Amino acid sequence: MGGAQQGELITKFGENGRLLVFAEDPGLLASVTDQLSGLGYSWDAVKSKSEAEERLIAVPYDLVIAVIGSASSPDGLAFLAKIKADYPEIGVIVVADRCDCYLLEAMGNKGACDCLDLPLCHNELAGKISRVLRERKLIHAHHDELQTQTVLNGLLLLSMEECSFQEMLQRFLVLITSFPRLGLRPQGAVLLVDEHDPKNLILSAHHNLAPQLLKTCANVPFGRCLCGRAAASGELLFVRHVDEQHENRFDGMLEHGHYCVPIKAADGTLLGVFTLYLPANFHKNLATEETLRAVAAALAGIIRYQRMIRRVTESEARYHAITDAAMDGIIMMDNQGRINFFNPGAERLFGCLGKEAVGYHLQDLIVLAPHTKDDQLSMESFFGFNSTQAVGGKTIKALGRHRQGHEVPLELSLSSLQYNDSWQTVAIVRDISERKRHEEEKDQLNRKLQHAYKMEAIGTLAGGIAHDFNNLLSAILGFSELAMEEVADKSQAREDLEKVISAANRARDLTRQILAFSRQSEKEKTPMKIQLILKEAMKLLRSSIPSNIDIIMNIDQDCPTVLADPGQLHQVIMNLCTNAYYAMKQTGGTLSVELRFLRLTPEEAKSIVGLSSGEYVLLIVADSGPGIQPEIIHKIFDPFFTTKPQGEGTGMGLAIIHGIISELGGAIQVHSQLGQGAEFKVLFPVVKGCDFSLKQLGPCFGAHGAEQILVVDDESSLLEVSARNLTKLGYVITARTSSVEALAAFRAMPNKFDLVLTDQAMPNMTGLDMAREILKIRTLPIILMTGFADVGTPELAKNAGISEVLIKPVALEDLNRSILRHLRSKRREAAASKSIYK
């Protein structure tokens, strides 16, 4: 092998190409090689076809000089054809003993580029070699450019097809390995930089990759194996065979080479690496490398574009997901106020599709009826804005026009954004119907609560006044009754005193009504059926109501028991029915009375102040009169408020029944519309098998003895009246104006007294506290008198040991009956005790 150079075998087209000289005749071979000396080419010389074929496989030659001797040798022509078929890129010059035009044509058909006659001419050989190499260079450059452009065109076409990003990378591998001129095996992979770990590659696509590598190459750190090294260096990496750089290898791996090509964006950012498999001992090809670099640059642009499209798509998907899922309406308008976006929430609010709303102005959907002047100015500013103005963050209230014709209360939050050199406005539209309903319910509950507080305050005031008034009435009645005994019958003075007593009794009844309103009048409550009292009351009403008023009753006879005072129930029924009758007495109408069981849910109970969920008996009294005016309906339970002419009503009726119902733990509601009458609903809590009333002893009349009674009252006038009246009845009275002094007197002589009669409200010590101390010393009857029942429920009085509670003013006859009843009871108990000990 003459001037052959040792070292890396590369393909390089140019004047200094690598030549293979073949001649079976040693003399001819030597003649050619002698002529090549000094021409600057590297060459190898072989003497047989088989040796020539081996060298062609091993070395990338640029030119073959074949000396075939006889131009008509069929073996020579066949060998030429085989070279051209196996290595189409290699130039061939034939040296023969005679080269005419016929031979040149025959050899050209077999792939020869040119021919020379023997004996060789040095200059002619040099010229032909130079020309063939230049032609080969031009042809190869053209083929390389065509190859690169074809690959790039295929890649661009692939990027425009509708497929997933991963599928696009997969098809890229198939495309790049399918070009024969690149000499690649149909095998490869794409590894992209991990977006969360920029020093790691992730296997993103592969083509015919060995199954063993799918796991080991799934994550490749920078610097590991071929792909990691190419990523770390940023440079194309070429290897001819499996060597120590193949860290991700396995037993039985077939021999192969690699091109590992970094995928770098125009700004130098590394996006990943693609690796392509080569046949074993593949010769490095600069043209192929340039093609792969161009492909990598194009692929980088496609990857960035695809990622941008993915981000935009994901952003749009999130945007649509948010706007589609939003319960509020989201509307966007251009700088002329025309709608260009209308989300499903807005479609629900206005009852029209987005495509129908686009192009319209928002003011076509909004009623300009803001609640405040600021809202009005904001709306005017909004509807008047232009491309040079921005709408500041504003929240206003308005009414929306629904497609079905009704109006929807709305809250609009307006803000602006600048887009394409003009202002776009975004309106967040919220349906506040539910909020307004809750606000109205809250306002209604607040009004009811304020009314309840007012009624309680008025009741407390009325109770205090009634207490003081009762003390005065007690003195008036007591001294009047004493004076009656001192004047003659049928005298003018007696008639005058009778009138005083009658007026005092009427005043007493009025104070009791006031106490009933303030819930300070203790009545005996017993379990009872409202339906029984209702039937009796309706019989009484039927006889007094004119015939132009029809009565419709719907009474459930199975209504459960309530705990109440029968007299108070009768008063409630009569008052409500009388008011209904009065509303219809001029025009006639219908009085409806209904009684039924009602189970109140927690949600329903929220709307009624003072009630909890549970079982109730519901009484409904309704009339078909003119109704109650809205501006006064909240006043009808106020004491002394009346719409009746002077002299026809006191204004206490509804106030009293309000107090009675509240005392029973119930509630009363009124509903009315002008021209449609009024309806009152009363709810009484159900009680099951309980009796909380004090069992009073029946009346016991007859003679009495000279029992000792301790009388205590801080009002000296009342103490005098009680003492004088009881003394006339034969009792021995010990009177004290101080509860402290009375307790001291009892402690001094505890066995002296048979009964204690005491006032409740006294300084230093109340009557109830004094009674507790006395009962610690000795058990005896104690009667408590009060202007209002501030001792609480009858159970509390009974638990303290009080025998009875009397509400002032107390008539002498009632007081005597109470004292006598308790003394008789004491005598019977004493007699029973003696019989036991006998």
ZAMARGU-4260 file (C-alpha; in steps of 0.2 Angstrom, whole numbers, plus 5000, padded with zeros to 4 digits):
<rodrens>
0) 5000/5000/5000 | 5009/5015/4993 | 5006/5032/4999 | 4992/5027/5011 | 4990/5038/5027
5) 4986/5029/5043 | 4974/5036/5055 | 4955/5041/5056 | 4947/5037/5039 | 4936/5051/5034
10) 4927/5056/5018 | 4932/5073/5012 | 4929/5078/4994 | 4941/5089/4986 | 4958/5090/4978
15) 4966/5080/4992 | 4954/5065/4990 | 4957/5047/4995 | 4960/5035/4980 | 4959/5016/4978
20) 4969/5009/4964 | 4964/4991/4957 | 4974/4981/4944 | 4976/4962/4943 | 4992/4965/4932
25) 5006/4969/4944 | 5015/4979/4930 | 5000/4990/4926 | 4997/4993/4945 | 5014/4999/4947
30) 5013/5010/4932 | 4997/5019/4939 | 5004/5021/4956 | 5020/5028/4949 | 5010/5041/4940
35) 5001/5046/4956 | 5016/5050/4966 | 5018/5068/4969 | 5000/5072/4965 | 4995/5075/4984
40) 4983/5061/4985 | 4982/5047/4998 | 4979/5030/4989 | 4978/5012/4992 | 4983/4999/4979
45) 4975/4981/4978 | 4978/4967/4966 | 4961/4958/4966 | 4943/4961/4965 | 4939/4953/4982
50) 4953/4964/4990 | 4946/4979/4982 | 4928/4975/4989 | 4935/4973/5007 | 4944/4990/5006
55) 4928/4999/4999 | 4919/4992/5014 | 4932/4998/5026 | 4937/5015/5019 | 4926/5029/5012
60) 4936/5032/4995 | 4932/5047/4984 | 4938/5039/4968 | 4942/5022/4961 | 4955/5019/4947
65) 4951/5002/4939 | 4964/4995/4927 | 4955/4982/4918 | 4968/4979/4904 | 4957/4974/4889
70) 4942/4986/4886 | 4932/4972/4880 | 4934/4961/4896 | 4917/4956/4903 | 4924/4953/4920
75) 4931/4971/4921 | 4914/4978/4915 | 4904/4968/4928 | 4916/4973/4942 | 4913/4992/4937
80) 4894/4989/4938 | 4896/4981/4955 | 4906/4996/4962 | 4894/5009/4955 | 4879/4999/4962
85) 4886/4997/4979 | 4894/5014/4980 | 4885/5026/4969 | 4894/5041/4977 | 4911/5036/4972
90) 4919/5042/4956 | 4927/5029/4944 | 4941/5031/4931 | 4944/5016/4920 | 4962/5013/4913
95) 4961/5001/4897 | 4972/4997/4882 | 4961/5006/4871 | 4947/5019/4874 | 4937/5024/4860
100) 4919/5032/4860 | 4911/5015/4860 | 4921/5009/4874 | 4918/5025/4884 | 4899/5024/4881
105) 4899/5006/4887 | 4909/5010/4902 | 4899/5025/4906 | 4883/5014/4906 | 4892/5004/4919
110) 4895/5019/4930 | 4912/5025/4925 | 4915/5044/4925 | 4930/5044/4913 | 4943/5032/4905
115) 4962/5033/4900 | 4972/5024/4887 | 4987/5014/4891 | 5001/5019/4892 | 4997/5032/4905
120) 5001/5051/4903 | 5005/5059/4919 | 4997/5076/4915 | 4982/5068/4908 | 4979/5056/4923
125) 4981/5071/4935 | 4968/5082/4925 | 4955/5068/4924 | 4957/5064/4943 | 4955/5083/4947
130) 4940/5085/4936 | 4931/5069/4942 | 4934/5074/4960 | 4927/5092/4957 | 4912/5084/4949
135) 4909/5072/4963 | 4911/5087/4975 | 4897/5097/4966 | 4886/5082/4965 | 4888/5077/4983
140) 4885/5095/4989 | 4869/5096/4979 | 4863/5079/4986 | 4867/5085/5003 | 4858/5101/5001
145) 4843/5092/4994 | 4844/5079/5008 | 4844/5092/5021 | 4830/5102/5013 | 4820/5086/5011
150) 4822/5082/5029 | 4817/5099/5035 | 4802/5100/5023 | 4796/5084/5030 | 4799/5090/5048
155) 4789/5106/5045 | 4775/5096/5037 | 4775/5085/5052 | 4773/5100/5064 | 4758/5106/5055
160) 4748/5090/5056 | 4736/5088/5070 | 4744/5076/5082 | 4750/5076/5100 | 4767/5083/5104
165) 4773/5065/5109 | 4766/5058/5093 | 4775/5072/5083 | 4791/5067/5091 | 4788/5049/5087
170) 4785/5053/5069 | 4800/5064/5068 | 4811/5049/5073 | 4803/5038/5059 | 4805/5052/5047
175) 4824/5056/5050 | 4829/5038/5050 | 4820/5034/5034 | 4832/5044/5022 | 4845/5032/5014
180) 4858/5045/5011 | 4860/5048/5030 | 4865/5030/5032 | 4855/5028/5049 | 4848/5013/5056
185) 4828/5014/5059 | 4831/5017/5078 | 4832/5032/5089 | 4825/5042/5104 | 4821/5060/5109
190) 4825/5065/5127 | 4819/5082/5133 | 4825/5093/5147 | 4815/5090/5163 | 4805/5107/5165
195) 4806/5104/5184 | 4824/5098/5185 | 4834/5107/5171 | 4849/5095/5174 | 4840/5080/5169
200) 4834/5072/5153 | 4817/5063/5151 | 4814/5050/5138 | 4800/5058/5128 | 4799/5048/5112
205) 4807/5032/5105 | 4808/5022/5089 | 4813/5003/5090 | 4822/5006/5106 | 4827/4990/5115
210) 4815/4986/5129 | 4829/4985/5141 | 4833/5004/5138 | 4816/5010/5141 | 4819/5010/5160
215) 4837/5014/5161 | 4835/5029/5148 | 4818/5035/5156 | 4828/5048/5166 | 4846/5053/5161
220) 4856/5065/5171 | 4867/5077/5162 | 4884/5070/5159 | 4879/5051/5160 | 4880/5040/5145
225) 4880/5047/5127 | 4864/5058/5128 | 4869/5065/5145 | 4887/5070/5138 | 4880/5078/5123
230) 4867/5088/5134 | 4881/5093/5146 | 4893/5099/5132 | 4880/5106/5120 | 4890/5098/5106
235) 4885/5084/5093 | 4893/5068/5099 | 4898/5054/5087 | 4903/5036/5091 | 4907/5022/5079
240) 4903/5007/5091 | 4898/5002/5109 | 4912/5008/5120 | 4914/5014/5138 | 4904/5029/5135
245) 4889/5018/5134 | 4884/5018/5152 | 4866/5013/5149 | 4870/4996/5141 | 4865/4978/5143
250) 4871/4961/5140 | 4869/4955/5122 | 4868/4973/5115 | 4871/4973/5097 | 4886/4982/5090
255) 4881/5000/5084 | 4886/5018/5083 | 4877/5034/5088 | 4874/5052/5083 | 4868/5062/5099
260) 4863/5079/5093 | 4858/5093/5106 | 4842/5102/5102 | 4846/5120/5105 | 4835/5135/5103
265) 4841/5151/5094 | 4845/5159/5110 | 4856/5144/5115 | 4844/5136/5127 | 4846/5118/5128
270) 4829/5109/5125 | 4835/5091/5124 | 4844/5078/5114 | 4840/5066/5100 | 4850/5051/5097
275) 4851/5041/5081 | 4858/5023/5079 | 4871/5020/5066 | 4878/5004/5058 | 4894/4997/5067
280) 4910/5006/5062 | 4900/5019/5053 | 4912/5032/5045 | 4910/5050/5051 | 4901/5060/5038
285) 4902/5079/5039 | 4887/5082/5027 | 4876/5071/5038 | 4882/5080/5053 | 4877/5097/5045
290) 4860/5090/5041 | 4857/5084/5058 | 4862/5101/5066 | 4850/5109/5054 | 4836/5097/5059
295) 4840/5100/5077 | 4838/5119/5075 | 4822/5116/5066 | 4816/5104/5079 | 4820/5116/5093
300) 4809/5129/5085 | 4795/5117/5083 | 4796/5111/5101 | 4796/5129/5107 | 4781/5133/5096
305) 4772/5117/5102 | 4775/5121/5120 | 4769/5139/5117 | 4753/5132/5109 | 4751/5120/5123
310) 4753/5134/5136 | 4741/5145/5127 | 4729/5130/5125 | 4730/5126/5143 | 4728/5144/5148
315) 4713/5145/5137 | 4706/5129/5144 | 4709/5136/5162 | 4701/5152/5157 | 4686/5144/5149
320) 4684/5131/5164 | 4684/5146/5176 | 4672/5157/5166 | 4661/5142/5162 | 4660/5136/5180
325) 4658/5154/5188 | 4641/5156/5195 | 4642/5175/5192 | 4640/5182/5175 | 4657/5188/5166
330) 4654/5200/5152 | 4668/5209/5142 | 4665/5224/5131 | 4675/5234/5119 | 4679/5252/5119
335) 4662/5256/5112 | 4653/5246/5126 | 4649/5232/5114 | 4649/5215/5121 | 4662/5203/5114
340) 4662/5190/5128 | 4647/5182/5137 | 4650/5167/5149 | 4637/5154/5154 | 4634/5163/5170
345) 4628/5178/5161 | 4618/5167/5149 | 4608/5161/5165 | 4606/5178/5172 | 4599/5186/5156
350) 4591/5171/5148 | 4600/5172/5132 | 4615/5164/5123 | 4632/5171/5122 | 4632/5172/5103
355) 4615/5181/5104 | 4622/5194/5116 | 4639/5197/5107 | 4638/5214/5098 | 4624/5222/5109
360) 4628/5235/5122 | 4627/5231/5140 | 4614/5245/5143 | 4602/5235/5132 | 4602/5222/5146
365) 4603/5234/5161 | 4589/5245/5168 | 4597/5261/5173 | 4588/5262/5190 | 4603/5262/5203
370) 4599/5263/5221 | 4610/5278/5225 | 4617/5294/5216 | 4634/5287/5216 | 4628/5272/5207
375) 4619/5283/5194 | 4635/5293/5191 | 4645/5277/5190 | 4633/5269/5177 | 4633/5286/5167
380) 4652/5286/5167 | 4653/5267/5162 | 4641/5269/5147 | 4650/5285/5141 | 4668/5278/5142
385) 4679/5278/5126 | 4695/5271/5120 | 4705/5284/5130 | 4697/5281/5147 | 4698/5267/5159
390) 4683/5262/5171 | 4690/5262/5188 | 4685/5248/5200 | 4667/5251/5204 | 4653/5240/5211
395) 4636/5246/5208 | 4618/5239/5209 | 4606/5239/5195 | 4592/5229/5188 | 4595/5216/5173
400) 4582/5213/5160 | 4579/5194/5158 | 4573/5187/5142 | 4557/5181/5149 | 4552/5199/5154
405) 4556/5200/5173 | 4569/5210/5181 | 4583/5203/5191 | 4592/5213/5205 | 4611/5213/5200
410) 4627/5219/5207 | 4640/5224/5194 | 4659/5225/5197 | 4667/5235/5183 | 4685/5236/5179
415) 4696/5240/5164 | 4711/5232/5155 | 4720/5239/5140 | 4721/5227/5125 | 4727/5232/5108
420) 4729/5250/5112 | 4711/5252/5117 | 4701/5249/5134 | 4691/5234/5136 | 4679/5233/5151
425) 4675/5218/5161 | 4659/5217/5171 | 4657/5204/5185 | 4638/5202/5186 | 4630/5194/5202
430) 4612/5190/5205 | 4608/5197/5222 | 4590/5191/5223 | 4594/5178/5237 | 4605/5191/5246
435) 4590/5204/5245 | 4578/5191/5251 | 4590/5187/5266 | 4592/5206/5269 | 4573/5208/5269
440) 4571/5193/5281 | 4584/5200/5292 | 4576/5218/5292 | 4559/5210/5296 | 4567/5200/5310
445) 4576/5215/5317 | 4559/5225/5316 | 4551/5210/5325 | 4565/5210/5338 | 4564/5229/5340
450) 4545/5227/5342 | 4548/5213/5355 | 4560/5224/5365 | 4548/5239/5364 | 4534/5228/5370
455) 4544/5222/5384 | 4550/5239/5389 | 4532/5246/5389 | 4526/5230/5398 | 4540/5233/5412
460) 4534/5252/5413 | 4516/5247/5413 | 4519/5234/5427 | 4528/5246/5438 | 4514/5259/5436
465) 4501/5246/5439 | 4510/5241/5455 | 4509/5258/5462 | 4492/5261/5456 | 4486/5245/5464
470) 4493/5251/5481 | 4482/5267/5479 | 4467/5257/5474 | 4469/5245/5489 | 4469/5260/5501
475) 4454/5268/5491 | 4444/5252/5492 | 4449/5247/5509 | 4444/5264/5517 | 4428/5265/5507
480) 4423/5248/5513 | 4427/5254/5531 | 4417/5270/5528 | 4402/5260/5521 | 4400/5252/5538
485) 4399/5268/5547 | 4385/5276/5536 | 4366/5273/5536 | 4358/5263/5522 | 4350/5272/5508
490) 4359/5288/5513 | 4367/5300/5500 | 4384/5296/5508 | 4382/5277/5506 | 4377/5280/5487
495) 4393/5291/5485 | 4404/5278/5493 | 4396/5264/5482 | 4400/5275/5467 | 4418/5277/5473
500) 4420/5258/5476 | 4412/5254/5458 | 4425/5266/5450 | 4439/5258/5460 | 4434/5241/5454
505) 4434/5247/5436 | 4451/5254/5439 | 4456/5238/5447 | 4450/5229/5431 | 4460/5241/5420
510) 4476/5238/5430 | 4474/5219/5428 | 4473/5221/5410 | 4489/5231/5410 | 4497/5218/5421
515) 4491/5205/5408 | 4499/5215/5394 | 4515/5216/5404 | 4514/5197/5408 | 4515/5202/5427
520) 4498/5195/5431 | 4499/5177/5437 | 4485/5166/5431 | 4483/5148/5435 | 4488/5138/5420
525) 4481/5121/5417 | 4482/5108/5403 | 4467/5111/5392 | 4460/5108/5375 | 4458/5125/5365
530) 4445/5117/5354 | 4433/5116/5368 | 4435/5135/5373 | 4434/5140/5355 | 4418/5131/5352
535) 4410/5140/5367 | 4417/5157/5362 | 4410/5155/5344 | 4393/5150/5350 | 4393/5167/5360
540) 4399/5177/5345 | 4387/5169/5333 | 4372/5177/5343 | 4380/5194/5343 | 4387/5195/5325
545) 4375/5202/5312 | 4369/5190/5299 | 4378/5199/5284 | 4394/5191/5291 | 4397/5172/5288
550) 4407/5162/5300 | 4417/5148/5293 | 4425/5136/5306 | 4438/5122/5303 | 4442/5115/5320
555) 4452/5100/5322 | 4445/5091/5337 | 4461/5081/5339 | 4472/5095/5343 | 4484/5091/5357
560) 4484/5100/5375 | 4491/5117/5379 | 4495/5124/5396 | 4485/5140/5398 | 4472/5150/5408
565) 4455/5147/5401 | 4449/5165/5404 | 4464/5171/5395 | 4461/5159/5381 | 4443/5165/5380
570) 4449/5183/5380 | 4461/5180/5365 | 4448/5172/5355 | 4435/5185/5358 | 4446/5199/5355
575) 4453/5193/5338 | 4435/5188/5332 | 4428/5205/5338 | 4441/5215/5329 | 4437/5204/5313
580) 4419/5208/5315 | 4422/5226/5318 | 4432/5227/5301 | 4417/5220/5292 | 4402/5227/5301
585) 4398/5240/5287 | 4400/5229/5272 | 4398/5211/5278 | 4410/5197/5274 | 4417/5181/5280
590) 4425/5177/5297 | 4436/5162/5296 | 4442/5153/5311 | 4454/5138/5310 | 4462/5127/5323
595) 4474/5114/5319 | 4490/5105/5324 | 4507/5112/5317 | 4525/5105/5318 | 4537/5119/5316
600) 4553/5115/5308 | 4570/5124/5313 | 4570/5134/5297 | 4552/5140/5299 | 4555/5144/5318
605) 4569/5156/5312 | 4557/5168/5305 | 4547/5169/5322 | 4555/5179/5336 | 4555/5169/5352
610) 4549/5152/5345 | 4559/5136/5343 | 4555/5121/5333 | 4543/5109/5339 | 4524/5105/5341
615) 4511/5119/5342 | 4492/5122/5340 | 4489/5135/5327 | 4474/5147/5328 | 4470/5157/5313
620) 4457/5171/5313 | 4454/5179/5296 | 4442/5192/5289 | 4437/5198/5272 | 4437/5216/5277
625) 4447/5231/5270 | 4464/5225/5277 | 4476/5235/5288 | 4486/5249/5280 | 4505/5245/5278
630) 4511/5260/5287 | 4502/5256/5303 | 4503/5237/5304 | 4518/5237/5314 | 4509/5248/5327
635) 4494/5237/5330 | 4501/5228/5346 | 4506/5244/5354 | 4496/5249/5370 | 4483/5262/5367
640) 4485/5262/5348 | 4468/5261/5340 | 4460/5266/5323 | 4442/5266/5331 | 4433/5282/5334
645) 4435/5290/5351 | 4424/5280/5364 | 4424/5264/5354 | 4440/5257/5359 | 4454/5258/5372
650) 4468/5252/5361 | 4473/5239/5374 | 4464/5223/5366 | 4478/5217/5354 | 4492/5223/5367
655) 4484/5213/5380 | 4482/5197/5370 | 4500/5200/5364 | 4506/5199/5382 | 4495/5184/5386
660) 4502/5174/5371 | 4520/5179/5375 | 4517/5173/5393 | 4511/5156/5387 | 4527/5154/5377
665) 4518/5157/5360 | 4518/5170/5346 | 4506/5180/5336 | 4508/5185/5318 | 4498/5196/5306
670) 4497/5196/5287 | 4486/5209/5278 | 4484/5217/5261 | 4473/5232/5257 | 4457/5226/5250
675) 4460/5208/5255 | 4457/5207/5273 | 4468/5202/5288 | 4474/5186/5295 | 4480/5183/5313
680) 4490/5167/5317 | 4492/5162/5335 | 4504/5148/5340 | 4502/5139/5357 | 4515/5127/5362
685) 4509/5109/5365 | 4511/5101/5382 | 4510/5083/5385 | 4503/5076/5401 | 4510/5090/5413
690) 4500/5100/5426 | 4510/5115/5433 | 4496/5123/5442 | 4494/5126/5460 | 4480/5115/5467
695) 4470/5128/5477 | 4458/5123/5490 | 4440/5125/5487 | 4430/5139/5496 | 4427/5136/5515
700) 4415/5147/5523 | 4408/5148/5541 | 4412/5155/5558 | 4430/5159/5563 | 4438/5161/5580
705) 4450/5174/5587 | 4466/5168/5578 | 4482/5178/5579 | 4488/5186/5562 | 4504/5195/5559
710) 4501/5208/5545 | 4516/5216/5537 | 4515/5231/5524 | 4527/5245/5521 | 4512/5256/5516
715) 4505/5262/5532 | 4488/5266/5524 | 4487/5249/5517 | 4492/5242/5534 | 4479/5251/5543
720) 4465/5246/5531 | 4470/5227/5532 | 4472/5228/5551 | 4455/5237/5554 | 4446/5225/5542
725) 4453/5210/5549 | 4450/5216/5567 | 4431/5218/5563 | 4431/5200/5557 | 4437/5195/5574
730) 4455/5192/5571 | 4469/5197/5583 | 4481/5208/5573 | 4499/5212/5575 | 4504/5225/5562
735) 4521/5230/5557 | 4527/5242/5543 | 4545/5234/5542 | 4548/5216/5537 | 4564/5216/5548
740) 4554/5221/5563 | 4540/5208/5559 | 4553/5194/5558 | 4560/5200/5575 | 4543/5199/5582
745) 4540/5182/5575 | 4556/5176/5582 | 4552/5183/5599 | 4535/5174/5600 | 4535/5161/5586
750) 4520/5151/5593 | 4509/5167/5595 | 4504/5168/5577 | 4492/5157/5567 | 4494/5165/5550
755) 4505/5178/5541 | 4499/5191/5529 | 4513/5201/5520 | 4516/5212/5506 | 4530/5207/5494
760) 4539/5223/5488 | 4547/5230/5504 | 4564/5238/5508 | 4578/5229/5517 | 4569/5212/5515
765) 4555/5206/5503 | 4540/5197/5509 | 4546/5181/5500 | 4563/5182/5509 | 4554/5185/5526
770) 4543/5170/5523 | 4558/5159/5520 | 4565/5164/5537 | 4549/5162/5546 | 4546/5145/5539
775) 4564/5140/5545 | 4557/5143/5563 | 4540/5136/5561 | 4527/5130/5548 | 4511/5140/5546
780) 4500/5148/5532 | 4508/5163/5524 | 4498/5174/5511 | 4508/5185/5500 | 4500/5201/5492
785) 4508/5210/5478 | 4504/5224/5465 | 4512/5212/5452 | 4518/5194/5452 | 4536/5197/5454
790) 4538/5181/5463 | 4539/5172/5447 | 4529/5157/5443 | 4517/5148/5455 | 4529/5134/5457
795) 4543/5146/5464 | 4530/5153/5477 | 4525/5136/5481 | 4543/5130/5483 | 4546/5144/5495
800) 4532/5138/5506 | 4519/5152/5501 | 4501/5146/5504 | 4494/5158/5491 | 4498/5174/5481
805) 4484/5188/5480 | 4485/5202/5467 | 4481/5219/5474 | 4469/5227/5476 | 4460/5213/5486
810) 4442/5215/5491 | 4438/5212/5510 | 4427/5197/5505 | 4440/5189/5495 | 4454/5192/5508
815) 4442/5185/5522 | 4438/5169/5511 | 4457/5166/5508 | 4462/5168/5526 | 4448/5157/5532
820) 4452/5144/5519 | 4470/5142/5525 | 4465/5143/5544 | 4452/5129/5541 | 4465/5119/5532
825) 4477/5121/5547 | 4464/5116/5559 | 4461/5100/5550 | 4479/5096/5549 | 4481/5099/5568
830) 4466/5088/5571 | 4473/5074/5560 | 4489/5075/5569 | 4481/5073/5586 | 4471/5058/5581
835) 4487/5050/5575 | 4496/5052/5591 | 4481/5046/5601
</rodrens>
